[in-house]
Amino acid sequence: MTESTIKDDTPQELAADGKEAGVELEEYNPFPFDAEKISISDKRVPLQTLIRRLRQGTISAPSIQRGAGIWGDDQQSRLIESLMLKIPVPLFYVAEEAEEEDVNWKVVDGLQRVTAIDRYVLRQEFALSGLEFLRDLEGCKFDDLPQKFQNRIFETEFQFAIINPSTPQNVQRNVFKRLNTGGLPLTAQEIRHALYYGPSADLLAELAQSSCFKKATTGSVNDSRMAGRELILRFFAFLIRGVDSYPKNEDMDDFLSGTMQIINLMPDLPSQELAKMFGEDASSITIRYRTRDQLKEHFYLAMERAAELFRDYAFRKAVPSPNRWRTPINKSLFETWSVFLSELEDEKFQLILNNKKRFYKLLESATYKAPNDDFGRYISRDSHKLQGVIKRYRIIKNITEIAIGPYDLNDAVGVISKEYNLENALDTILIAENLNEGSSDMEKSDD
């Protein structure tokens, strides 16, 4: 068995190709919303209007969600062929955002079609190819088409479902979660990417492709449906806002969405905009880091330290061991360890490295030997609950303190294995009076 082998039946999120994305599927019940607050309008939109909005920049065109599913020139050509044949295309879904000077549309479903029209009609970036019926038109850019077909394209009308601005953002996200594109429902991060596209989306995309992220996750995360970007956003949410800011209503989606909006406003973070977004006094909103450069610094440090400390097992339930298969990346562990490691003093991190075997043994015991499986619950089915969030951070901190402190390792493992409550077990070890029995462990590294 090698450390690079993954053999685990834990359900995983799916990538764009329908295969496993390398990230554990999290147990999560959608946050309830008031159906009376849904406000959707149906509207027929001429292609000329779509072109005008593309020119004006009043219809968003964020990077297409699914990397592995991006349409090539042939697929885009067949959409154009459908327009010339007057074949109806599916409904577009957009969120309307009222600005002072205009009304913007954010495309949530239909982005591939908007992109194809933009590239062919407006920018003329490709010539038709792979057509099924109008093969005589292959090789034609828009200006090369006979006038009859240009007019058919220009006279096309699309059906748009417009989520009105009066619909609260959490309700908008729940509506969009019900959409089904390419046989797969939109992921929560794909929806956030469309609704809050801006510097935050660009930052997440950049870091998900970074060499340090790929090294820390052993290249096992398929980001084609933004699984990697959501991991990094989880880290940033708790890094920027702190554990104490996690909402008491336990709405993780709202917490992450708000964080993307905060990052979009960095570094200025205007009070008026923050108050508008969160509906409260901006001075009451906790923001611990105020620039995107600070976020990058902490991200790179977290990835570097995680790779050094855990090797191929970073952010997984399984700890480095020749007797355990690697499990998929766990979202809660990614977020918690990243925050913890990125803020840990150099001296303490070095102590952990010097005592890795103690550290691994304690972590293994807390994960697999604690009678009530407390830690397992806090990083899985209770991962979105307020107590689950608070307690997983506390457990990781206490395990680390015991690993680098003068505590007898065998006694500590014994307490963890016997005490029904993991937190009580760790507290018992930390307040133990006999601190000298394990002192010899600290006089030299265990490597």
N, C-alpha and C positions, 0 to 999 in steps of 0.2 A: 504494500500500500504506500502511495506517495502523498506528499502534502498537497500536490496540485490536483489530486483526484477529488471529485465531488460525487458522492453517492448518497442521496437523501431524498426521501419521499415528501418533503415539505412542499406544499403548494406554492407556486411562484407566479409572479406577474408575467404577462405575455408580451413578447416583442411584436413588431409590425408583421413579421412573417408567421406569427402564431406559435412560435417556439418559446421556451422559457427564457425570461430576461435576466435571470441570475439574482433576482431580489425576491425575498419572501413575500407572499401575498398576505397582506395585513387584514386581520378581522376588524371590520369597521361597518357599523350601521349608519347609513346616511342621516345627517342631522335633520330633524323634522322642520318643515316650514309651513307657513300659512298659504294654502292654495288660493285663497281669495286675493292674495297680493300679486298673482301672476297677471301680467298685462302684455299680450302678444297681438300684434297687428299683422294682417296679411296684405301684401302689396305687390302689384305687378310693376316690375322695373324694366324699362326698355334698356337694351344694350348701350344705347347712346348715353343714358344716365350713368350706367356703370363706368363707361369710359371717362365721362366727365369727373366722376368722383375719384377715379384713379389718378387723373391728371391733377386734381386739386389736393389729393392726399387726404380726402375725407372718408375714404374706406380703407381700413387697415389691411396691410399685406405682410403680416409677420412670416418668418421663415416657416415653411411647410412642416407640419408636425412630425410626420413619420418618415424618418430618413430612408428606411428600406422600401417605403411605398411611394416615394416621390415619382410622379409621372415623368417619363421621358418624352422626347419629341413625338414618337409614334402615338402614345396615348393622348397627348395634347392635341395632336393632329386629328385623332378620331373624334374628340369633342368638337372641334371646329367643323368636321364633316357632319356631325349631328346637327349643328346649327344651320348648315347649308341645306340639309335635307329636311329641315323643319321638324326634327324629332325633339320632343320635350325633354328637358334635362331635369334632374331632381331639384327639390326645394333647397334654397339657400337659407341658412340661419345666421342672423346677425344680432349683435347687441347694440342698441342705439345709445349714444352718449351725447348729451346736450352740452355744447360749449357756448361761450359768450357770443361768438361770431357765427357759428355754424353747428350743424348736427353731424357727428361722426358715426360711422358704422364700423363695428369690429366683427370681422368674419370669424365665426366659430366652426361652422360646417359649410363647406363649399370652397375652401381656400384653394384647392387644386384647380378647380374650374376658373376661379377668378385669376389665378396665376397664368393659366393657359391663355385666357382672353387678353390679359395684359401683355404677355410675351408675343402673341401672334398679331393682334389687331393694333395695339398701341406702339409697342417697341419694335415689332417685326424682327424678332430675334431668331426665328427659325422658319424653314420652308416645310410644307406639308410632306408627310411620309407615312407609310404604313396604312394608307386608306383602304377601306373595304369596298366602297361602291364608286366613288368619284376618282378613280385612279388616274384619269387624264389630268387631274389637277396636282398630282404629286410634283414636288419641286417648286411649287408656287408660294411665294410670300404673299402677304395680304394685298399689296399694291399690284401684284401680278394677276390676281384673280379676275375673271370676267365680271363686268359690272353687275350682272344678275346675281352672282353669288356674294359679292360685296354687299349688295342691298339686302339680301336675305339675312346676312349676319347682322347688319345694322338694324334691321327691323325686328330682330328677335326680342321677345319679352320673357323675362324670368319671373318666377314666383318666389318672393322673399317672405320669410317669417321674421318679423322684427320684434325683439324683446324690448319693450319700451323702458325709458330711463326711470319711470316710477316703480319698476319692479326691483326690489332690494337685491343687492349683489348675491347674497347667499341663495336667494330664490332663483336668480339667473343661473347660477352654477348647477343647481339641482335640475333645472329644466334641461340644460345642455348635457348633463350626464345621461339623459335618456336617449340621446341621439346615437345612431349607429352608422358608422362610416366604414366601408370596406369589410363589413361583417363583424367588426369589433366596436364596442361602445367607446366613446372618447374617454380617455383617462382624466383623472382630476387635474393632473399637471398640464395636459394638452389644453384643457379649458382655461386654466390660469394663464398659460402662455398666450392664448388668443385675447383674453379679456384685459390682461395687464401687460401687454407687450411693451417693451421699452428697455432701458439699460439693465433692468433685472434679468430679463429673458436672455439678453446678449451675454451677461456675466455668467449665468448658469450654463448656457450652451458652451461657452469658452472653457469653463472649469471642468465640465463633464468630458471634454476631449483632451484635457491636460494629461501630460505624461505621469504626474504624481498621483492623480486620481486612478489612472489605469494601473499604476504600480501597486497602490494600496489595495485596490479591489482585484488584483491579478487579471485585469482585463475581462472580468467575468460579467460585467453589467452591460447589457444591451440597451442603449439609450434611444433606440428608434422610436419608442413611445414615451420618452422622457422619464424613464425610471431613474436614470442617473441624476437628472436635473432635480427631480423631487427629493432625492437623498440629500443633495447639497442644500436645497432650500430648507429642508428640515433642520439641518445644522445651523444655517444662518438665522432661522427664526428664533431658536433658543439662544444663539450667540448674541444677537442684536437685542432681543427683548427680555431675555432671562427667563428662568423657570417660573419665577413668581408672577410673570405676566401671562402665563398660560390661562386661557379663559375658564372660569368656573363652570360654564355651560359645556365645556369639553369639546368645543367645535374646532377640531384640528384644521379642517379645510379653511375656515375663516381666519385662523391664526396664520396659516401659510399664505393665504391670499393677501392679508394685510401686510405681511412682511415684504412681498413683492412690490407692493405700492410704496412702502417705506424706502426700499432700495432705489426705486425709480426716482424718488425725490432727493436722494443724496447728491452732493453733500450739503446743499442749502437747507433742506428739510423745513420749508416754510410752515410756520405755525398755522396759518389759515388753511392750507391744504391738508395738513394733518388733522385738524379739527373737523374739516369737511368729511374726510374719509372715515374717521372713527367716532364722530358724533359726540366728542367730549373735548374738554380743555386740553390743548396740545401739551401743556406743562405736566399733565398727569400721565402722559404716555412715556413709558420707559424705552429709551434708545441708548444702548451702552456703547455702540460704535457708530460713527457718523459718516464714514467715507467707504467707498467701494474698495479702495486700496487697503484699508484696514481689514476688510473681509477677506481679500485675497491673501494677505499676510497670514492670517489665522488659518485659512484653508490649507495653504501650502505646508504650514507647520504641522497641522493636524495629520495630513496625509503622510508626511515624511515620518513623523513619530509613530503613527499606527503601523506603517510598513516595517519600521525597525523593531517595534515591540512585538507585533503579532505575526510577522512574516505573511505567509499565505492565508492566515486565519483571521485577518483584521475584519472587524465588524460582523463576525459570525458567532452563532451560539457555541459552536465547537471551539475549544482552545487548542493551541499547538500541542499535538500529541500523536505518536505513531499508532495509537489505538483508536483514533476517532476519524471518521470521514469528515471532510469539510462540508459544512452546511452552506446554503445560499446567504447572501448579504441580508442582514436584518435591519430594517429602517430605524428602529429605536436604538439599536446598538450603534449604528452609524452616527446618528445625531448625538447620542450621549457621549460616546467616546471621543468624537471630534471636538465637541465643546470642551470636555474635560482636558484632553491632551493639548489643545491649542492654548489653554490658559494656565497650564501647569508650569511651575517654576522649573528652570533648567536643572537645578540641584535635585529636586524631587524626581524628575524624569530619569536622571542618571541613576538614582537609587533604585528605581523600578527596574531599569536595565540590568543593574548589578545583582538583582534578586529575582530574576525572571522565573526561576523554577518555583520559588515560594509563591510568587504572584499567580502563575498558571495553576498551581495546586489549589489555591484559595478560590480562584475563579471557577475552576472545574467543580469544586465542592458546592459552591453557591448555586451554580447552574444546574447540576445534576444530582446532588446528594441531599439538598435541603428537603426535609420531609413534606413541606407544604407547597413546593415549587413556586415560591413567591416571586423570585426573580424571573422565572420563565413566564409567569402571567403578566408581569409589568412590561415585558418587551414583546408580548404577543396580544392576547385577547383584551388585556387591560391597558394597552399601550397608549390609547387616546384618553383614558380616564385621568382626572386630575391627580388622584393619589398614585396612580401608576407612573405618571411622569415624575412627580416629586420623589417617590421612593426609589426609582431606578437610578436617579442621580445620586441619592444618598447612599445607596448600596455600593455603587461603583467607587465613590469617594472613600467609604469606610473599608472596603476590601483593599484598596490601594494603601491606606494608612496602616493596616495590619501587615501587609506584605513588606513594607519598608520599615516597620517598627520592631521593637524588641519583644516580639511575642513568640511563644513556642508554637511552631507550625503544627505539630501533631495535635496539641491541645486545641488549637483553633479549628482544625478540621473536624475534630471530635465534637466540639460544641455546635458547629454548623450542621453536622449530621444528626444531632440529637434534638436540638431546639426546634420546636414546631414553627416558630416565627423567625424568619431569617434576620429581620432587623434587630430583634431582641438578641439573637445569637451574636451578631456583630457588635452590638453595644456591650454585651457581656464580656467579649474578648477585649474590647478597647478599654474598659474600666478595670480590667484584671489587675490586681496588686502585684502579682509575682511577675515582674518585668525582667528579671535577670536570667530566667531559664533560657530564653531565646537570644540573649545578647551575643552569644558566640556566632550566631547566624549572620549578624550584622557587621562583624569584624572583617569579613572577606566576602567577595562576591560568590554567587553560587554557580558561575559559569567558568 
